[in-house]
Amino acid sequence: MKRIALVGMISFALSACATPETRVRTALMDAGLSQPIAGCMADRMVDRLSLIQLNKLKGLKKLRGQDMRKITVEEFLRRTRALQDPEIVGVTTSSGLICAVKT
């Protein structure tokens, strides 16, 4: 009985490590954003997007390895639009602008 409880607690602890906010922050950092901006954006985005929409953000990994200072806003928006979800574009754009000003 104690083993079952221990396994359950470990499983719960591990699942808590991979929150939607953590996954979004990691995806944004994989896309080349700095940790402070990615963290700020992830915090806003998890409140405004569904889990399905958040999973679509994995498509931004294509930006990884590129110098974000050289990627134009137009290019970033083009790649975000390629996810084919206007709400993602709106939330990502507004979160990026707000977080860039705050950070």
C-alpha positions as a Markdown table, in Angstrom:
| # | Residue | x | y | z |
|---|---|---|---|---|
| 1 | Met | 0.0 | 0.0 | 0.0 |
| 2 | Lys | 2.9 | 2.3 | 0.8 |
| 3 | Arg | 4.5 | 1.6 | -2.5 |
| 4 | Ile | 1.3 | 2.5 | -4.4 |
| 5 | Ala | 1.1 | 5.8 | -2.5 |
| 6 | Leu | 4.8 | 6.5 | -3.2 |
| 7 | Val | 4.5 | 5.8 | -6.9 |
| 8 | Gly | 1.4 | 8.0 | -7.0 |
| 9 | Met | 3.2 | 10.9 | -5.3 |
| 10 | Ile | 6.2 | 10.5 | -7.6 |
| 11 | Ser | 3.9 | 10.5 | -10.7 |
| 12 | Phe | 2.1 | 13.6 | -9.4 |
| 13 | Ala | 5.4 | 15.4 | -8.7 |
| 14 | Leu | 6.7 | 14.6 | -12.2 |
| 15 | Ser | 3.6 | 15.7 | -14.0 |
| 16 | Ala | 3.6 | 19.0 | -12.0 |
| 17 | Cys | 7.1 | 19.7 | -13.5 |
| 18 | Ala | 5.7 | 19.8 | -17.0 |
| 19 | Thr | 3.0 | 22.5 | -16.7 |
| 20 | Pro | 1.6 | 24.1 | -19.8 |
| 21 | Glu | 3.4 | 27.3 | -18.8 |
| 22 | Thr | 6.7 | 25.4 | -18.6 |
| 23 | Arg | 6.1 | 23.8 | -22.0 |
| 24 | Val | 5.2 | 27.1 | -23.6 |
| 25 | Arg | 8.2 | 28.9 | -22.1 |
| 26 | Thr | 10.5 | 26.1 | -23.3 |
| 27 | Ala | 9.0 | 26.2 | -26.8 |
| 28 | Leu | 9.5 | 30.0 | -27.0 |
| 29 | Met | 13.0 | 29.7 | -25.8 |
| 30 | Asp | 13.6 | 26.9 | -28.4 |
| 31 | Ala | 12.3 | 29.4 | -30.9 |
| 32 | Gly | 15.1 | 31.8 | -29.8 |
| 33 | Leu | 13.5 | 34.1 | -27.3 |
| 34 | Ser | 15.3 | 35.0 | -24.1 |
| 35 | Gln | 14.2 | 33.4 | -20.9 |
| 36 | Pro | 12.7 | 36.6 | -19.4 |
| 37 | Ile | 10.6 | 37.4 | -22.4 |
| 38 | Ala | 9.6 | 33.7 | -22.9 |
| 39 | Gly | 8.6 | 33.5 | -19.3 |
| 40 | Cys | 6.5 | 36.6 | -19.5 |
| 41 | Met | 4.8 | 35.6 | -22.7 |
| 42 | Ala | 4.2 | 32.0 | -21.4 |
| 43 | Asp | 2.5 | 33.4 | -18.3 |
| 44 | Arg | 0.1 | 35.5 | -20.5 |
| 45 | Met | -0.4 | 32.9 | -23.2 |
| 46 | Val | -1.5 | 30.0 | -20.9 |
| 47 | Asp | -4.3 | 32.2 | -19.6 |
| 48 | Arg | -5.6 | 33.1 | -23.1 |
| 49 | Leu | -5.1 | 30.0 | -25.2 |
| 50 | Ser | -6.4 | 26.5 | -25.1 |
| 51 | Leu | -4.1 | 23.5 | -24.6 |
| 52 | Ile | -4.6 | 22.6 | -28.3 |
| 53 | Gln | -3.5 | 26.0 | -29.3 |
| 54 | Leu | -0.5 | 25.9 | -26.9 |
| 55 | Asn | 0.6 | 22.6 | -28.5 |
| 56 | Lys | 0.5 | 24.2 | -31.9 |
| 57 | Leu | 3.2 | 26.6 | -30.7 |
| 58 | Lys | 5.7 | 23.8 | -31.1 |
| 59 | Gly | 5.7 | 24.8 | -34.8 |
| 60 | Leu | 7.8 | 27.8 | -33.9 |
| 61 | Lys | 10.8 | 25.6 | -33.3 |
| 62 | Lys | 11.7 | 26.3 | -36.9 |
| 63 | Leu | 13.1 | 29.6 | -35.7 |
| 64 | Arg | 15.7 | 27.9 | -33.5 |
| 65 | Gly | 19.3 | 28.6 | -34.3 |
| 66 | Gln | 18.5 | 31.9 | -36.0 |
| 67 | Asp | 19.6 | 35.2 | -34.5 |
| 68 | Met | 16.3 | 36.6 | -33.3 |
| 69 | Arg | 17.8 | 40.1 | -33.7 |
| 70 | Lys | 17.9 | 39.5 | -37.4 |
| 71 | Ile | 14.4 | 38.1 | -37.7 |
| 72 | Thr | 12.0 | 40.8 | -38.6 |
| 73 | Val | 8.7 | 41.2 | -36.9 |
| 74 | Glu | 7.1 | 40.4 | -40.2 |
| 75 | Glu | 9.0 | 37.1 | -40.4 |
| 76 | Phe | 8.0 | 36.1 | -36.9 |
| 77 | Leu | 4.4 | 36.9 | -37.6 |
| 78 | Arg | 4.5 | 35.0 | -40.9 |
| 79 | Arg | 5.7 | 32.0 | -39.1 |
| 80 | Thr | 3.2 | 32.4 | -36.4 |
| 81 | Arg | 0.4 | 32.8 | -39.0 |
| 82 | Ala | 1.5 | 29.6 | -40.6 |
| 83 | Leu | 0.1 | 27.9 | -37.5 |
| 84 | Gln | -3.3 | 28.9 | -39.1 |
| 85 | Asp | -5.0 | 30.1 | -35.9 |
| 86 | Pro | -5.8 | 33.9 | -35.7 |
| 87 | Glu | -6.2 | 33.7 | -31.9 |
| 88 | Ile | -2.7 | 32.4 | -31.5 |
| 89 | Val | -1.4 | 35.2 | -33.7 |
| 90 | Gly | -3.2 | 37.8 | -31.7 |
| 91 | Val | -2.2 | 36.5 | -28.3 |
| 92 | Thr | 1.4 | 35.9 | -29.3 |
| 93 | Thr | 1.7 | 39.3 | -30.9 |
| 94 | Ser | 0.2 | 41.2 | -28.0 |
| 95 | Ser | 2.1 | 39.1 | -25.4 |
| 96 | Gly | 5.4 | 39.7 | -27.3 |
| 97 | Leu | 4.9 | 43.4 | -27.5 |
| 98 | Ile | 3.8 | 43.8 | -23.8 |
| 99 | Cys | 6.6 | 41.5 | -22.6 |
| 100 | Ala | 9.3 | 43.3 | -24.7 |
| 101 | Val | 8.3 | 46.6 | -23.2 |
| 102 | Lys | 8.2 | 45.2 | -19.6 |
| 103 | Thr | 11.5 | 43.4 | -19.8 |
